């Protein structure tokens, strides 16, 4: 039976191509994108709902579906502070996951990060680790966590650090022992998420970087 997919973070690097791929997937009958700003799409299978994430409980009815794809994220510079970044990267995503779990969504698919760890000295990786651990406590039948490294692709906002990393890392990762840290295109991560959503499964599964590449 075809499924209804919910997408949080549909305007980001992974989210945009994920929505395209879900709209083209035979196992998906409907895609609902839940975003902070308009995210129009040409496919009739896609519906966009613009919400205020600070008042997400008021939009609880939108989180009724079969699959929740969570791709939301920002940077400290874009958010304005570390606390504001955590609000987006952890609090918003966790509340969306809680609402979906309450509505009976069976499969939760989360974009995390390589190196995510609640004990990390990196504020970013600690945020990712905190969210990973928090969602594991929710009553989803299946949780799939994807941990890419540096993401390549065209973003709506320019991120200088990631742009430089996208030039340098592919060269550095040709050295022995560094290949497992190589950057990955957002569309490759999205493709893996769509493929996993089409397959049966249960429990918790984590996909490390090498498992996200098709080669």
C-alpha positions as protocol buffer text, in pm:
chain_id: "A"
residue {
  index: 1
  type: UNK
  ca { x: 0 y: 0 z: 0 }
}
residue {
  index: 2
  type: UNK
  ca { x: 132 y: 343 z: -95 }
}
residue {
  index: 3
  type: UNK
  ca { x: 232 y: 562 z: 198 }
}
residue {
  index: 4
  type: UNK
  ca { x: 194 y: 921 z: 312 }
}
residue {
  index: 5
  type: UNK
  ca { x: 530 y: 1089 z: 375 }
}
residue {
  index: 6
  type: UNK
  ca { x: 587 y: 1393 z: 597 }
}
residue {
  index: 7
  type: UNK
  ca { x: 900 y: 1601 z: 544 }
}
residue {
  index: 8
  type: UNK
  ca { x: 1045 y: 1852 z: 792 }
}
residue {
  index: 9
  type: UNK
  ca { x: 1329 y: 2055 z: 643 }
}
residue {
  index: 10
  type: UNK
  ca { x: 1206 y: 2044 z: 284 }
}
residue {
  index: 11
  type: UNK
  ca { x: 1386 y: 2366 z: 183 }
}
residue {
  index: 12
  type: UNK
  ca { x: 1735 y: 2245 z: 275 }
}
residue {
  index: 13
  type: UNK
  ca { x: 2003 y: 2074 z: 68 }
}
residue {
  index: 14
  type: UNK
  ca { x: 1882 y: 1721 z: 137 }
}
residue {
  index: 15
  type: UNK
  ca { x: 1517 y: 1812 z: 183 }
}
residue {
  index: 16
  type: UNK
  ca { x: 1470 y: 1966 z: -161 }
}
residue {
  index: 17
  type: UNK
  ca { x: 1596 y: 1665 z: -352 }
}
residue {
  index: 18
  type: UNK
  ca { x: 1429 y: 1428 z: -106 }
}
residue {
  index: 19
  type: UNK
  ca { x: 1089 y: 1577 z: -189 }
}
residue {
  index: 20
  type: UNK
  ca { x: 1162 y: 1541 z: -561 }
}
residue {
  index: 21
  type: UNK
  ca { x: 1253 y: 1176 z: -515 }
}
residue {
  index: 22
  type: UNK
  ca { x: 956 y: 1099 z: -292 }
}
residue {
  index: 23
  type: UNK
  ca { x: 720 y: 1258 z: -544 }
}
residue {
  index: 24
  type: UNK
  ca { x: 859 y: 1023 z: -810 }
}
residue {
  index: 25
  type: UNK
  ca { x: 852 y: 711 z: -589 }
}
residue {
  index: 26
  type: UNK
  ca { x: 588 y: 447 z: -655 }
}
residue {
  index: 27
  type: UNK
  ca { x: 551 y: 355 z: -287 }
}
residue {
  index: 28
  type: UNK
  ca { x: 455 y: 713 z: -193 }
}
residue {
  index: 29
  type: UNK
  ca { x: 101 y: 837 z: -255 }
}
residue {
  index: 30
  type: UNK
  ca { x: 130 y: 1180 z: -89 }
}
residue {
  index: 31
  type: UNK
  ca { x: 406 y: 1409 z: 39 }
}
residue {
  index: 32
  type: UNK
  ca { x: 335 y: 1676 z: 299 }
}
residue {
  index: 33
  type: UNK
  ca { x: 615 y: 1926 z: 352 }
}
residue {
  index: 34
  type: UNK
  ca { x: 603 y: 2112 z: 683 }
}
residue {
  index: 35
  type: UNK
  ca { x: 818 y: 2422 z: 659 }
}
residue {
  index: 36
  type: UNK
  ca { x: 891 y: 2760 z: 811 }
}
residue {
  index: 37
  type: UNK
  ca { x: 863 y: 2934 z: 475 }
}
residue {
  index: 38
  type: UNK
  ca { x: 680 y: 2848 z: 150 }
}
residue {
  index: 39
  type: UNK
  ca { x: 818 y: 2546 z: -35 }
}
residue {
  index: 40
  type: UNK
  ca { x: 613 y: 2512 z: -356 }
}
residue {
  index: 41
  type: UNK
  ca { x: 650 y: 2200 z: -568 }
}
residue {
  index: 42
  type: UNK
  ca { x: 531 y: 2114 z: -918 }
}
residue {
  index: 43
  type: UNK
  ca { x: 405 y: 1764 z: -835 }
}
residue {
  index: 44
  type: UNK
  ca { x: 38 y: 1720 z: -747 }
}
residue {
  index: 45
  type: UNK
  ca { x: 149 y: 1459 z: -492 }
}
residue {
  index: 46
  type: UNK
  ca { x: 316 y: 1731 z: -283 }
}
residue {
  index: 47
  type: UNK
  ca { x: 137 y: 1964 z: -41 }
}
residue {
  index: 48
  type: UNK
  ca { x: 318 y: 2234 z: 152 }
}
residue {
  index: 49
  type: UNK
  ca { x: 206 y: 2363 z: 492 }
}
residue {
  index: 50
  type: UNK
  ca { x: 383 y: 2667 z: 636 }
}
residue {
  index: 51
  type: UNK
  ca { x: 392 y: 2665 z: 1017 }
}
residue {
  index: 52
  type: UNK
  ca { x: 542 y: 2851 z: 1309 }
}
residue {
  index: 53
  type: UNK
  ca { x: 779 y: 2603 z: 1472 }
}
residue {
  index: 54
  type: UNK
  ca { x: 759 y: 2800 z: 1796 }
}
residue {
  index: 55
  type: UNK
  ca { x: 391 y: 2701 z: 1811 }
}
residue {
  index: 56
  type: UNK
  ca { x: 422 y: 2356 z: 1659 }
}
residue {
  index: 57
  type: UNK
  ca { x: 163 y: 2199 z: 1891 }
}
residue {
  index: 58
  type: UNK
  ca { x: -103 y: 2408 z: 1719 }
}
residue {
  index: 59
  type: UNK
  ca { x: -26 y: 2219 z: 1397 }
}
residue {
  index: 60
  type: UNK
  ca { x: -31 y: 1869 z: 1548 }
}
residue {
  index: 61
  type: UNK
  ca { x: -294 y: 1751 z: 1297 }
}
residue {
  index: 62
  type: UNK
  ca { x: -39 y: 1782 z: 1015 }
}
residue {
  index: 63
  type: UNK
  ca { x: 176 y: 1507 z: 1163 }
}
residue {
  index: 64
  type: UNK
  ca { x: -59 y: 1226 z: 1064 }
}
residue {
  index: 65
  type: UNK
  ca { x: 104 y: 992 z: 814 }
}
residue {
  index: 66
  type: UNK
  ca { x: 314 y: 680 z: 765 }
}
residue {
  index: 67
  type: UNK
  ca { x: 668 y: 820 z: 739 }
}
residue {
  index: 68
  type: UNK
  ca { x: 840 y: 1123 z: 889 }
}
residue {
  index: 69
  type: UNK
  ca { x: 1160 y: 1243 z: 723 }
}
residue {
  index: 70
  type: UNK
  ca { x: 1347 y: 1495 z: 940 }
}
residue {
  index: 71
  type: UNK
  ca { x: 1611 y: 1698 z: 755 }
}
residue {
  index: 72
  type: UNK
  ca { x: 1589 y: 2029 z: 940 }
}
residue {
  index: 73
  type: UNK
  ca { x: 1908 y: 2209 z: 1031 }
}
residue {
  index: 74
  type: UNK
  ca { x: 2090 y: 2540 z: 1038 }
}
residue {
  index: 75
  type: UNK
  ca { x: 2427 y: 2687 z: 1128 }
}
residue {
  index: 76
  type: UNK
  ca { x: 2534 y: 2897 z: 1423 }
}
residue {
  index: 77
  type: UNK
  ca { x: 2599 y: 3193 z: 1194 }
}
residue {
  index: 78
  type: UNK
  ca { x: 2258 y: 3170 z: 1030 }
}
residue {
  index: 79
  type: UNK
  ca { x: 2075 y: 3120 z: 1359 }
}
residue {
  index: 80
  type: UNK
  ca { x: 2265 y: 3401 z: 1534 }
}
residue {
  index: 81
  type: UNK
  ca { x: 2379 y: 3205 z: 1839 }
}
residue {
  index: 82
  type: UNK
  ca { x: 2453 y: 2855 z: 1962 }
}
residue {
  index: 83
  type: UNK
  ca { x: 2130 y: 2854 z: 2161 }
}
residue {
  index: 84
  type: UNK
  ca { x: 1926 y: 2955 z: 1856 }
}
residue {
  index: 85
  type: UNK
  ca { x: 2093 y: 2684 z: 1648 }
}
residue {
  index: 86
  type: UNK
  ca { x: 2006 y: 2424 z: 1910 }
}
residue {
  index: 87
  type: UNK
  ca { x: 1648 y: 2546 z: 1905 }
}
residue {
  index: 88
  type: UNK
  ca { x: 1628 y: 2451 z: 1536 }
}
residue {
  index: 89
  type: UNK
  ca { x: 1855 y: 2148 z: 1524 }
}
residue {
  index: 90
  type: UNK
  ca { x: 1727 y: 1979 z: 1840 }
}
residue {
  index: 91
  type: UNK
  ca { x: 1412 y: 2131 z: 1987 }
}
residue {
  index: 92
  type: UNK
  ca { x: 1212 y: 2179 z: 1666 }
}
residue {
  index: 93
  type: UNK
  ca { x: 1301 y: 1837 z: 1530 }
}
residue {
  index: 94
  type: UNK
  ca { x: 1235 y: 1659 z: 1858 }
}
residue {
  index: 95
  type: UNK
  ca { x: 893 y: 1820 z: 1898 }
}
residue {
  index: 96
  type: UNK
  ca { x: 803 y: 1727 z: 1539 }
}
residue {
  index: 97
  type: UNK
  ca { x: 907 y: 1369 z: 1611 }
}
residue {
  index: 98
  type: UNK
  ca { x: 701 y: 1361 z: 1931 }
}
residue {
  index: 99
  type: UNK
  ca { x: 391 y: 1488 z: 1750 }
}
residue {
  index: 100
  type: UNK
  ca { x: 437 y: 1229 z: 1475 }
}
residue {
  index: 101
  type: UNK
  ca { x: 482 y: 949 z: 1728 }
}
residue {
  index: 102
  type: UNK
  ca { x: 164 y: 1063 z: 1904 }
}
residue {
  index: 103
  type: UNK
  ca { x: -21 y: 1043 z: 1572 }
}
residue {
  index: 104
  type: UNK
  ca { x: 96 y: 687 z: 1513 }
}
residue {
  index: 105
  type: UNK
  ca { x: 357 y: 746 z: 1242 }
}
residue {
  index: 106
  type: UNK
  ca { x: 537 y: 415 z: 1212 }
}
residue {
  index: 107
  type: UNK
  ca { x: 874 y: 501 z: 1055 }
}
residue {
  index: 108
  type: UNK
  ca { x: 1097 y: 795 z: 1149 }
}
residue {
  index: 109
  type: UNK
  ca { x: 1394 y: 880 z: 926 }
}
residue {
  index: 110
  type: UNK
  ca { x: 1645 y: 1132 z: 1062 }
}
residue {
  index: 111
  type: UNK
  ca { x: 1943 y: 1305 z: 902 }
}
residue {
  index: 112
  type: UNK
  ca { x: 2209 y: 1318 z: 1173 }
}
residue {
  index: 113
  type: UNK
  ca { x: 2584 y: 1358 z: 1124 }
}
residue {
  index: 114
  type: UNK
  ca { x: 2897 y: 1151 z: 1114 }
}
residue {
  index: 115
  type: UNK
  ca { x: 3055 y: 1181 z: 1459 }
}
residue {
  index: 116
  type: UNK
  ca { x: 2729 y: 1262 z: 1641 }
}
residue {
  index: 117
  type: UNK
  ca { x: 2794 y: 1198 z: 2009 }
}
residue {
  index: 118
  type: UNK
  ca { x: 2638 y: 1325 z: 2331 }
}
residue {
  index: 119
  type: UNK
  ca { x: 2989 y: 1338 z: 2480 }
}
residue {
  index: 120
  type: UNK
  ca { x: 3147 y: 1530 z: 2191 }
}
residue {
  index: 121
  type: UNK
  ca { x: 3340 y: 1850 z: 2262 }
}
residue {
  index: 122
  type: UNK
  ca { x: 3199 y: 1988 z: 1938 }
}
residue {
  index: 123
  type: UNK
  ca { x: 2877 y: 2177 z: 2011 }
}
residue {
  index: 124
  type: UNK
  ca { x: 2738 y: 2074 z: 1672 }
}
residue {
  index: 125
  type: UNK
  ca { x: 2814 y: 1705 z: 1710 }
}
residue {
  index: 126
  type: UNK
  ca { x: 2681 y: 1709 z: 2065 }
}
residue {
  index: 127
  type: UNK
  ca { x: 2354 y: 1857 z: 1938 }
}
residue {
  index: 128
  type: UNK
  ca { x: 2325 y: 1582 z: 1683 }
}
residue {
  index: 129
  type: UNK
  ca { x: 2406 y: 1320 z: 1945 }
}
residue {
  index: 130
  type: UNK
  ca { x: 2151 y: 1465 z: 2186 }
}
residue {
  index: 131
  type: UNK
  ca { x: 1878 y: 1449 z: 1923 }
}
residue {
  index: 132
  type: UNK
  ca { x: 1972 y: 1095 z: 1821 }
}
residue {
  index: 133
  type: UNK
  ca { x: 1942 y: 976 z: 2180 }
}
residue {
  index: 134
  type: UNK
  ca { x: 1618 y: 1164 z: 2246 }
}
residue {
  index: 135
  type: UNK
  ca { x: 1430 y: 1023 z: 1947 }
}
residue {
  index: 136
  type: UNK
  ca { x: 1530 y: 670 z: 2042 }
}
residue {
  index: 137
  type: UNK
  ca { x: 1300 y: 704 z: 2341 }
}
residue {
  index: 138
  type: UNK
  ca { x: 996 y: 765 z: 2121 }
}
residue {
  index: 139
  type: UNK
  ca { x: 753 y: 481 z: 2037 }
}
residue {
  index: 140
  type: UNK
  ca { x: 814 y: 454 z: 1664 }
}
residue {
  index: 141
  type: UNK
  ca { x: 799 y: 104 z: 1520 }
}
residue {
  index: 142
  type: UNK
  ca { x: 1111 y: 183 z: 1318 }
}
residue {
  index: 143
  type: UNK
  ca { x: 1381 y: 451 z: 1344 }
}
residue {
  index: 144
  type: UNK
  ca { x: 1640 y: 503 z: 1070 }
}
residue {
  index: 145
  type: UNK
  ca { x: 1928 y: 741 z: 1141 }
}
residue {
  index: 146
  type: UNK
  ca { x: 2153 y: 859 z: 857 }
}
residue {
  index: 147
  type: UNK
  ca { x: 2499 y: 997 z: 936 }
}
residue {
  index: 148
  type: UNK
  ca { x: 2659 y: 1173 z: 638 }
}
residue {
  index: 149
  type: UNK
  ca { x: 2976 y: 1381 z: 653 }
}
residue {
  index: 150
  type: UNK
  ca { x: 3020 y: 1715 z: 474 }
}
residue {
  index: 151
  type: UNK
  ca { x: 2734 y: 1764 z: 231 }
}
residue {
  index: 152
  type: UNK
  ca { x: 2794 y: 1873 z: -126 }
}
residue {
  index: 153
  type: UNK
  ca { x: 2539 y: 2049 z: -345 }
}
residue {
  index: 154
  type: UNK
  ca { x: 2385 y: 2386 z: -418 }
}
residue {
  index: 155
  type: UNK
  ca { x: 2237 y: 2555 z: -111 }
}
residue {
  index: 156
  type: UNK
  ca { x: 2003 y: 2852 z: -100 }
}
residue {
  index: 157
  type: UNK
  ca { x: 2246 y: 3019 z: 144 }
}
residue {
  index: 158
  type: UNK
  ca { x: 2622 y: 3042 z: 97 }
}
residue {
  index: 159
  type: UNK
  ca { x: 2824 y: 2859 z: 363 }
}
residue {
  index: 160
  type: UNK
  ca { x: 3189 y: 2953 z: 311 }
}
residue {
  index: 161
  type: UNK
  ca { x: 3332 y: 2681 z: 536 }
}
residue {
  index: 162
  type: UNK
  ca { x: 3138 y: 2408 z: 365 }
}
residue {
  index: 163
  type: UNK
  ca { x: 3226 y: 2550 z: 23 }
}
residue {
  index: 164
  type: UNK
  ca { x: 3597 y: 2534 z: 102 }
}
residue {
  index: 165
  type: UNK
  ca { x: 3560 y: 2190 z: 253 }
}
residue {
  index: 166
  type: UNK
  ca { x: 3383 y: 2073 z: -60 }
}
residue {
  index: 167
  type: UNK
  ca { x: 3690 y: 2166 z: -264 }
}
residue {
  index: 168
  type: UNK
  ca { x: 3957 y: 2036 z: -26 }
}
residue {
  index: 169
  type: UNK
  ca { x: 3811 y: 1722 z: 130 }
}
residue {
  index: 170
  type: UNK
  ca { x: 3769 y: 1523 z: -194 }
}
residue {
  index: 171
  type: UNK
  ca { x: 4143 y: 1570 z: -252 }
}
residue {
  index: 172
  type: UNK
  ca { x: 4244 y: 1486 z: 104 }
}
residue {
  index: 173
  type: UNK
  ca { x: 4020 y: 1181 z: 111 }
}
residue {
  index: 174
  type: UNK
  ca { x: 4215 y: 1018 z: -170 }
}
residue {
  index: 175
  type: UNK
  ca { x: 4487 y: 955 z: 91 }
}
residue {
  index: 176
  type: UNK
  ca { x: 4496 y: 612 z: 260 }
}
residue {
  index: 177
  type: UNK
  ca { x: 4271 y: 590 z: 564 }
}
residue {
  index: 178
  type: UNK
  ca { x: 4072 y: 907 z: 490 }
}
residue {
  index: 179
  type: UNK
  ca { x: 3827 y: 774 z: 232 }
}
residue {
  index: 180
  type: UNK
  ca { x: 3564 y: 701 z: 495 }
}
residue {
  index: 181
  type: UNK
  ca { x: 3547 y: 1078 z: 570 }
}
residue {
  index: 182
  type: UNK
  ca { x: 3482 y: 1185 z: 211 }
}
residue {
  index: 183
  type: UNK
  ca { x: 3200 y: 1434 z: 146 }
}
residue {
  index: 184
  type: UNK
  ca { x: 2873 y: 1322 z: -5 }
}
residue {
  index: 185
  type: UNK
  ca { x: 2612 y: 1486 z: -225 }
}
residue {
  index: 186
  type: UNK
  ca { x: 2278 y: 1565 z: -66 }
}
residue {
  index: 187
  type: UNK
  ca { x: 2096 y: 1377 z: -340 }
}
residue {
  index: 188
  type: UNK
  ca { x: 2284 y: 1058 z: -248 }
}
residue {
  index: 189
  type: UNK
  ca { x: 2168 y: 1083 z: 112 }
}
residue {
  index: 190
  type: UNK
  ca { x: 1812 y: 1149 z: -5 }
}
residue {
  index: 191
  type: UNK
  ca { x: 1823 y: 848 z: -238 }
}
residue {
  index: 192
  type: UNK
  ca { x: 1929 y: 621 z: 48 }
}
residue {
  index: 193
  type: UNK
  ca { x: 1649 y: 754 z: 266 }
}
residue {
  index: 194
  type: UNK
  ca { x: 1389 y: 691 z: -3 }
}
residue {
  index: 195
  type: UNK
  ca { x: 1525 y: 341 z: -67 }
}
residue {
  index: 196
  type: UNK
  ca { x: 1514 y: 255 z: 304 }
}
residue {
  index: 197
  type: UNK
  ca { x: 1157 y: 386 z: 333 }
}
residue {
  index: 198
  type: UNK
  ca { x: 1049 y: 146 z: 57 }
}
residue {
  index: 199
  type: UNK
  ca { x: 1191 y: -159 z: 236 }
}
residue {
  index: 200
  type: UNK
  ca { x: 1037 y: -348 z: 528 }
}
residue {
  index: 201
  type: UNK
  ca { x: 1204 y: -323 z: 867 }
}
residue {
  index: 202
  type: UNK
  ca { x: 1165 y: -260 z: 1236 }
}
residue {
  index: 203
  type: UNK
  ca { x: 1362 y: -138 z: 1535 }
}
residue {
  index: 204
  type: UNK
  ca { x: 1657 y: 100 z: 1516 }
}
residue {
  index: 205
  type: UNK
  ca { x: 1904 y: 114 z: 1228 }
}
residue {
  index: 206
  type: UNK
  ca { x: 2193 y: 354 z: 1175 }
}
residue {
  index: 207
  type: UNK
  ca { x: 2353 y: 417 z: 837 }
}
residue {
  index: 208
  type: UNK
  ca { x: 2714 y: 533 z: 856 }
}
residue {
  index: 209
  type: UNK
  ca { x: 2876 y: 733 z: 577 }
}
residue {
  index: 210
  type: UNK
  ca { x: 2999 y: 440 z: 367 }
}
residue {
  index: 211
  type: UNK
  ca { x: 2650 y: 290 z: 367 }
}
residue {
  index: 212
  type: UNK
  ca { x: 2506 y: 604 z: 208 }
}
residue {
  index: 213
  type: UNK
  ca { x: 2714 y: 579 z: -109 }
}
residue {
  index: 214
  type: UNK
  ca { x: 2577 y: 376 z: -397 }
}
residue {
  index: 215
  type: UNK
  ca { x: 2924 y: 273 z: -515 }
}
